[in-house]
Amino acid sequence: MGIACSLTGSAMVKEGDALPSSVLQKVGPTTFPEHVNIADYCRGRRVVLAGCPGAFGNVCSNVQVQGFLSRQDDLQAKGVSEVVVFSVNDGVVMTAWAREQGIAGTIVRFMADLEGSFTRSLGLVLEDEETRKKYGRGRCKRCALIVQEGIVQRINIASYSDDPLGERHPQMACVEKVLSDLEALSDSFMSTREPLSPKLVGTKGFYGNGNGMLLNRALLRHNGRPTSPLSSISSRSGSPINSARPLLTSGAGNVPGSPMSTMSSRGSPTYGTSRSGTPKSDPPTPTRRNRALPAQQ
């Protein structure tokens, strides 16, 4: 049985628009308030914005916020870096609410829309008489926005003609609806993500003297087998040596095929090729007869 309700009004910002530039106050249970431009804050990543009519509300706290907290692993798996819960309240109230909700160490952030400027720029101001009596003027409709690379991809509003606060039917602004929308957006978003690329970073110490070392672990593997860091980067010049050699294991010694079979500790050739360019034969494998016996005591 469907819900026979209609949205009150429509959002000024439409899907596909850039997120409006507005300053919010970022708060936390253990951090000092910080003023941030929400458009800059969301640029270059995927963020969910959850608008609430007021702090400490039963549905806001126990359904909306706790829903995002309980599913944060699923949200991160779909590329969400943060969930920003905002409301038209001051920073003191939002800080106390953040502490009560236990958001420390999670992907959920609380922000105060001090004067309601961000709410107005979205076109999501509650104007009904019921809200004015309960919360006052200028409150935000219950909503959830998916912002991707600074662009609004989804706007879900839980505000109806017979339920303007979305307290009886908050589903449109809750985590399950957001996850469903993220599923449809994930393929396009993930395909635009740049793969991790190796970085040559200048560093001193630990196999480096300022010439740099490769930090990407992918470069320390060859054909699915681990290789030694020294087999890719020289400890002195930074030039590649024996990049396809397998990692030396304990007790390997000068085994043909290991890095030590072609490079001695001083860099001179041992097996392989002589100084004159003529090939050298591998030394004979020791047997029981020609193996040196330990000196008698």
VOMAR-677510 format. One record per residue (C-alpha): x, y negated, z negated; residue number from 1. Coordinates in pm, 1 decimal. Each point is the difference from the previous one (the first is absolute). Last residue first. Layout:
VOMAR-677510
+----------+----------+----------+-----+
|       xx |       yy |       zz |   i |
+----------+----------+----------+-----+
|        X |        Y |        Z | NUM |
...
+----------+----------+----------+-----+
This chain:
VOMAR-677510
+----------+----------+----------+-----+
|       xx |       yy |       zz |   i |
+----------+----------+----------+-----+
|   9037.6 |   3108.0 |  -1647.6 | 297 |
|    -22.4 |    126.3 |    355.1 | 296 |
|    -57.0 |   -263.3 |    262.3 | 295 |
|   -338.5 |     10.6 |    167.8 | 294 |
|    -15.7 |    194.0 |    327.2 | 293 |
|      3.7 |   -189.5 |    326.0 | 292 |
|   -261.7 |    128.4 |    245.7 | 291 |
|    166.8 |    184.3 |    292.1 | 290 |
|   -126.2 |    347.0 |    -86.2 | 289 |
|   -346.1 |    -81.3 |   -149.2 | 288 |
|    -86.7 |   -218.0 |    295.2 | 287 |
|     19.4 |   -376.7 |     54.3 | 286 |
|   -179.6 |   -125.0 |    311.7 | 285 |
|    255.5 |   -103.9 |    254.3 | 284 |
|     42.0 |   -371.3 |     57.3 | 283 |
|   -213.9 |   -150.2 |    277.3 | 282 |
|    184.8 |    -41.3 |    326.4 | 281 |
|    129.2 |   -336.7 |     97.9 | 280 |
|    -97.4 |   -167.3 |    323.0 | 279 |
|    268.1 |   -203.9 |    169.4 | 278 |
|    -39.0 |   -375.6 |    -23.1 | 277 |
|    351.4 |    -74.2 |   -115.8 | 276 |
|   -125.0 |    -96.5 |   -348.6 | 275 |
|   -173.2 |    336.8 |    -38.4 | 274 |
|   -370.7 |     63.6 |     64.6 | 273 |
|   -263.7 |    189.1 |   -203.9 | 272 |
|    145.2 |     85.4 |   -340.8 | 271 |
|    170.9 |   -254.1 |   -224.9 | 270 |
|    -35.5 |   -345.3 |    147.8 | 269 |
|    121.0 |   -297.8 |   -207.5 | 268 |
|   -250.5 |   -213.5 |   -197.2 | 267 |
|    181.0 |      4.2 |   -331.4 | 266 |
|   -235.4 |    252.2 |   -171.7 | 265 |
|      7.3 |    208.9 |    314.2 | 264 |
|   -253.3 |    -40.0 |    274.3 | 263 |
|   -109.0 |    271.3 |    241.3 | 262 |
|    -69.1 |    296.5 |   -229.8 | 261 |
|    -69.0 |   -234.1 |   -292.7 | 260 |
|   -328.3 |   -110.5 |    156.1 | 259 |
|   -124.0 |    361.7 |     -1.3 | 258 |
|    -34.7 |    203.0 |    319.3 | 257 |
|    304.1 |    217.0 |    -66.8 | 256 |
|     35.6 |     46.4 |   -378.6 | 255 |
|    270.3 |   -209.7 |   -156.7 | 254 |
|   -135.5 |     20.1 |   -355.4 | 253 |
|   -363.9 |     93.7 |    -46.7 | 252 |
|     32.8 |     48.7 |   -377.4 | 251 |
|   -292.9 |   -221.5 |    -88.0 | 250 |
|   -199.5 |    -89.8 |    304.8 | 249 |
|     98.1 |   -231.5 |    278.6 | 248 |
|   -299.3 |   -154.4 |    177.0 | 247 |
|    -40.8 |     97.5 |    362.1 | 246 |
|    186.9 |   -191.5 |    273.7 | 245 |
|   -198.1 |   -195.7 |    256.1 | 244 |
|    133.2 |   -345.2 |    -82.9 | 243 |
|    361.5 |    118.8 |     -5.4 | 242 |
|    124.3 |   -355.9 |    -32.3 | 241 |
|   -187.9 |   -327.1 |     42.2 | 240 |
|    191.9 |   -322.4 |    -54.9 | 239 |
|    -38.7 |   -189.1 |   -329.5 | 238 |
|    373.9 |    -66.1 |    -11.0 | 237 |
|    101.4 |    134.6 |   -339.4 | 236 |
|   -256.6 |    241.6 |   -144.1 | 235 |
|    -93.7 |    115.6 |    348.0 | 234 |
|   -371.4 |     26.3 |     56.4 | 233 |
|   -192.5 |    297.0 |    135.9 | 232 |
|    197.3 |    299.2 |   -131.2 | 231 |
|     75.1 |   -191.5 |   -320.2 | 230 |
|   -371.3 |     -5.7 |    -83.2 | 229 |
|      8.3 |    381.2 |     28.7 | 228 |
|   -257.5 |    169.0 |    213.6 | 227 |
|   -332.3 |    155.9 |    -89.7 | 226 |
|   -150.1 |    242.1 |    252.0 | 225 |
|   -321.5 |    -69.5 |    195.7 | 224 |
|    186.5 |    -31.7 |    328.2 | 223 |
|    231.2 |   -256.9 |   -157.4 | 222 |
|    -87.5 |   -183.6 |   -318.8 | 221 |
|    174.7 |   -291.5 |   -168.8 | 220 |
|   -138.2 |   -247.0 |    252.9 | 219 |
|   -353.1 |     71.5 |   -120.2 | 218 |
|    110.3 |    -97.8 |   -346.4 | 217 |
|      6.3 |   -363.8 |    106.1 | 216 |
|    271.1 |   -183.9 |   -189.7 | 215 |
|    269.6 |    -15.1 |    264.2 | 214 |
|    311.9 |   -160.4 |   -137.1 | 213 |
|    159.3 |   -339.8 |     43.8 | 212 |
|    338.5 |   -147.1 |     91.7 | 211 |
|     31.2 |   -153.1 |   -346.5 | 210 |
|    225.1 |    267.5 |   -143.3 | 209 |
|   -239.5 |    293.4 |      5.3 | 208 |
|    -21.3 |    362.3 |   -106.0 | 207 |
|   -134.7 |    -92.0 |   -343.1 | 206 |
|    159.2 |   -343.3 |    -46.5 | 205 |
|    -83.1 |   -312.5 |    187.7 | 204 |
|   -309.7 |    -64.9 |    204.2 | 203 |
|   -106.7 |   -133.2 |    336.1 | 202 |
|   -331.2 |    149.9 |    106.1 | 201 |
|    -46.6 |    189.2 |    321.3 | 200 |
|   -368.7 |     73.2 |     -0.3 | 199 |
|   -157.0 |    308.3 |    149.3 | 198 |
|   -358.3 |    -35.6 |    121.2 | 197 |
|   -315.6 |     96.0 |   -184.8 | 196 |
|   -278.0 |     17.6 |    252.7 | 195 |
|   -188.6 |   -321.6 |     83.1 | 194 |
|   -364.9 |     16.0 |    -98.1 | 193 |
|   -228.2 |    -69.7 |    296.4 | 192 |
|   -115.0 |    361.9 |     25.0 | 191 |
|    -87.8 |     -2.0 |   -372.2 | 190 |
|   -243.4 |   -286.5 |     45.9 | 189 |
|   -177.8 |    138.3 |    307.3 | 188 |
|    -39.0 |    344.4 |   -156.1 | 187 |
|    -97.6 |   -135.3 |   -342.2 | 186 |
|   -292.1 |   -220.6 |    105.9 | 185 |
|   -273.3 |    265.3 |      6.8 | 184 |
|    128.3 |    160.5 |   -319.0 | 183 |
|     31.3 |   -343.0 |   -157.4 | 182 |
|   -372.8 |    -52.7 |     50.0 | 181 |
|    -82.8 |    318.3 |   -192.1 | 180 |
|    250.5 |    -88.6 |   -270.4 | 179 |
|   -164.2 |   -341.6 |    -40.9 | 178 |
|   -346.8 |    155.4 |    -24.1 | 177 |
|    120.4 |    237.6 |   -271.1 | 176 |
|    182.8 |   -279.4 |   -183.7 | 175 |
|   -297.7 |   -223.0 |    -66.8 | 174 |
|   -136.3 |   -310.6 |    173.0 | 173 |
|   -271.9 |    168.8 |    208.4 | 172 |
|    -90.7 |    226.3 |   -294.3 | 171 |
|   -108.7 |   -280.7 |   -236.7 | 170 |
|   -373.8 |     80.7 |     17.7 | 169 |
|   -160.2 |    -72.6 |   -337.3 | 168 |
|    255.4 |   -262.3 |   -103.6 | 167 |
|     37.4 |   -156.7 |    342.6 | 166 |
|    -27.6 |   -349.8 |   -145.4 | 165 |
|   -264.7 |   -104.2 |    253.1 | 164 |
|   -220.2 |    306.5 |    -63.8 | 163 |
|   -345.6 |    -62.4 |    153.0 | 162 |
|    134.4 |   -205.5 |    291.7 | 161 |
|    320.6 |    202.1 |      8.2 | 160 |
|    364.8 |    -51.4 |    -85.8 | 159 |
|    248.3 |    284.0 |     42.0 | 158 |
|    218.4 |   -147.1 |    274.3 | 157 |
|    246.8 |    198.8 |    210.8 | 156 |
|    243.0 |   -194.4 |    218.8 | 155 |
|    244.9 |    203.0 |    211.3 | 154 |
|    305.1 |    -82.4 |    212.5 | 153 |
|     86.8 |   -345.2 |   -133.6 | 152 |
|    337.6 |    -88.6 |    151.4 | 151 |
|    309.2 |    -79.8 |   -209.4 | 150 |
|    186.6 |    312.8 |    116.0 | 149 |
|   -302.6 |    207.3 |   -106.7 | 148 |
|   -259.5 |   -136.9 |   -238.7 | 147 |
|   -277.1 |    234.1 |   -114.4 | 146 |
|   -269.8 |   -198.2 |   -178.6 | 145 |
|   -221.7 |    120.8 |   -283.7 | 144 |
|   -298.6 |   -194.3 |   -132.4 | 143 |
|   -213.6 |    -91.3 |   -298.8 | 142 |
|   -107.0 |   -354.4 |     73.9 | 141 |
|    215.3 |   -269.3 |   -154.8 | 140 |
|   -128.7 |   -247.5 |   -259.8 | 139 |
|    -51.5 |   -367.9 |     82.6 | 138 |
|   -249.3 |    -94.0 |   -269.4 | 137 |
|    -54.6 |    158.2 |   -340.5 | 136 |
|     39.2 |    362.4 |   -107.1 | 135 |
|   -341.2 |    123.2 |   -120.0 | 134 |
|   -235.6 |   -289.1 |     78.0 | 133 |
|    178.1 |    -95.5 |    320.8 | 132 |
|      8.0 |    362.7 |    106.4 | 131 |
|   -375.1 |     42.0 |    -35.6 | 130 |
|    -67.7 |   -328.8 |    182.4 | 129 |
|    171.3 |    108.5 |    318.9 | 128 |
|    300.5 |   -180.5 |    148.3 | 127 |
|    276.6 |    258.8 |     -9.0 | 126 |
|    297.4 |   -130.7 |    196.4 | 125 |
|    148.9 |    235.2 |    261.5 | 124 |
|     79.6 |   -236.2 |    288.5 | 123 |
|    363.2 |    111.5 |      3.2 | 122 |
|    121.7 |   -358.8 |    -39.8 | 121 |
|   -247.5 |    -42.3 |   -285.1 | 120 |
|    139.8 |    298.1 |   -189.7 | 119 |
|    353.6 |   -129.1 |     53.1 | 118 |
|    -93.1 |   -343.6 |   -134.3 | 117 |
|   -178.9 |    140.8 |   -305.9 | 116 |
|    160.8 |   -246.3 |   -238.3 | 115 |
|    230.3 |    240.3 |   -182.3 | 114 |
|     -8.3 |    295.8 |    235.9 | 113 |
|    183.8 |    214.1 |   -253.7 | 112 |
|    206.3 |    295.7 |    117.9 | 111 |
|     28.0 |    352.8 |   -138.8 | 110 |
|    231.7 |    258.4 |    154.5 | 109 |
|    -63.0 |    373.9 |     46.3 | 108 |
|    291.7 |    210.3 |    132.5 | 107 |
|     61.3 |    143.1 |   -347.5 | 106 |
|    274.1 |    -44.9 |   -263.5 | 105 |
|   -212.0 |   -225.2 |   -220.4 | 104 |
|   -366.6 |     13.3 |    106.5 | 103 |
|   -135.7 |    100.1 |   -341.0 | 102 |
|   -355.5 |   -133.6 |     41.8 | 101 |
|      7.5 |   -188.9 |   -330.7 | 100 |
|    329.8 |   -167.1 |     84.5 |  99 |
|   -129.0 |   -107.3 |    341.8 |  98 |
|   -312.7 |   -142.3 |   -165.7 |  97 |
|    206.6 |   -202.6 |   -244.9 |  96 |
|    210.9 |   -134.4 |    285.4 |  95 |
|   -311.2 |    -81.1 |    204.6 |  94 |
|   -149.8 |   -199.0 |   -289.5 |  93 |
|    318.7 |   -198.1 |    -54.3 |  92 |
|     48.3 |    -60.6 |    373.0 |  91 |
|   -335.9 |   -167.0 |     49.4 |  90 |
|   -295.4 |    166.7 |    166.0 |  89 |
|   -147.0 |     17.2 |    351.4 |  88 |
|    100.6 |    361.1 |     59.8 |  87 |
|    277.3 |    191.2 |    170.1 |  86 |
|    110.5 |    363.6 |      1.0 |  85 |
|    300.0 |     49.1 |    228.9 |  84 |
|     62.2 |    363.8 |     97.4 |  83 |
|    360.7 |     45.3 |    106.2 |  82 |
|    226.0 |    185.7 |    245.4 |  81 |
|   -271.9 |    181.0 |    192.2 |  80 |
|    153.1 |    228.0 |    265.2 |  79 |
|   -251.6 |    282.8 |      4.7 |  78 |
|    198.4 |    210.5 |   -247.3 |  77 |
|      8.6 |   -305.4 |   -224.8 |  76 |
|   -379.8 |     -1.8 |    -16.1 |  75 |
|    -13.8 |    370.0 |    -80.9 |  74 |
|    250.9 |    -48.7 |   -282.1 |  73 |
|   -198.4 |   -301.2 |   -126.3 |  72 |
|   -319.3 |    202.4 |    -34.3 |  71 |
|    -61.4 |    -28.1 |   -376.4 |  70 |
|    110.7 |   -362.8 |    -12.3 |  69 |
|   -225.2 |   -100.4 |    289.2 |  68 |
|   -301.6 |    159.5 |   -170.3 |  67 |
|     95.0 |   -155.8 |   -331.5 |  66 |
|    -23.0 |   -345.1 |    158.1 |  65 |
|   -337.2 |     49.6 |    174.3 |  64 |
|   -194.4 |    234.3 |   -225.4 |  63 |
|     96.3 |    -55.0 |   -362.3 |  62 |
|    129.1 |   -356.5 |     16.5 |  61 |
|   -205.1 |   -177.9 |    266.1 |  60 |
|   -308.0 |    210.7 |    -76.9 |  59 |
|     10.5 |    -87.4 |   -371.5 |  58 |
|    109.6 |   -359.2 |     48.4 |  57 |
|    323.8 |    -90.1 |   -178.4 |  56 |
|     90.1 |   -267.9 |    256.4 |  55 |
|   -263.0 |   -139.8 |    234.4 |  54 |
|   -157.4 |     30.6 |    342.9 |  53 |
|    280.9 |    229.2 |    122.4 |  52 |
|    197.1 |    -15.7 |    326.8 |  51 |
|    224.8 |    291.5 |     92.3 |  50 |
|    277.3 |    -80.2 |    248.0 |  49 |
|    172.7 |    305.8 |    148.7 |  48 |
|    350.2 |    -54.4 |    136.5 |  47 |
|    189.0 |    138.6 |    301.2 |  46 |
|    337.4 |   -160.1 |     76.3 |  45 |
|    176.5 |   -278.1 |    188.4 |  44 |
|   -198.2 |   -294.4 |   -140.2 |  43 |
|   -208.1 |     63.3 |   -310.0 |  42 |
|    185.2 |   -238.8 |   -233.3 |  41 |
|     35.0 |   -263.2 |    270.5 |  40 |
|   -379.3 |    -14.0 |     42.0 |  39 |
|    -52.7 |     16.2 |   -378.3 |  38 |
|    220.9 |   -300.2 |    -68.0 |  37 |
|    135.7 |     75.3 |   -344.1 |  36 |
|     -7.0 |   -175.5 |   -336.9 |  35 |
|    159.9 |    207.6 |   -274.3 |  34 |
|   -131.5 |     77.6 |   -348.2 |  33 |
|    261.1 |    148.9 |   -236.5 |  32 |
|     30.9 |    377.7 |    -14.1 |  31 |
|    -98.8 |    274.0 |   -247.7 |  30 |
|   -373.7 |     48.0 |     54.2 |  29 |
|     12.8 |   -159.8 |    342.8 |  28 |
|    -97.4 |   -318.4 |    181.0 |  27 |
|     18.6 |   -133.1 |    355.1 |  26 |
|   -160.1 |   -341.1 |     27.1 |  25 |
|   -146.8 |    -56.5 |    344.4 |  24 |
|     94.3 |   -253.5 |    268.8 |  23 |
|   -189.7 |     14.9 |    329.3 |  22 |
|     85.8 |     67.7 |    363.9 |  21 |
|   -286.2 |    177.2 |    171.9 |  20 |
|     58.4 |    360.5 |    117.0 |  19 |
|     37.8 |      3.3 |    376.9 |  18 |
|   -314.8 |     99.9 |    185.0 |  17 |
|    -55.1 |    346.4 |    152.5 |  16 |
|   -297.9 |     78.4 |   -221.3 |  15 |
|   -184.5 |   -322.4 |    -68.6 |  14 |
|     60.6 |   -274.9 |   -254.0 |  13 |
|   -309.0 |   -206.0 |    -78.3 |  12 |
|   -158.4 |    305.1 |   -162.1 |  11 |
|   -372.1 |     45.9 |     44.1 |  10 |
|   -306.6 |    -97.3 |   -199.6 |   9 |
|   -178.9 |    222.1 |   -246.0 |   8 |
|     43.5 |    352.9 |    131.2 |   7 |
|   -315.3 |    202.7 |     42.3 |   6 |
|   -158.5 |    266.9 |   -215.6 |   5 |
|   -205.0 |    311.7 |     60.2 |   4 |
|    261.8 |    247.6 |   -119.0 |   3 |
|    -31.4 |    323.3 |    192.1 |   2 |
|   -157.4 |    324.7 |   -112.8 |   1 |
+----------+----------+----------+-----+
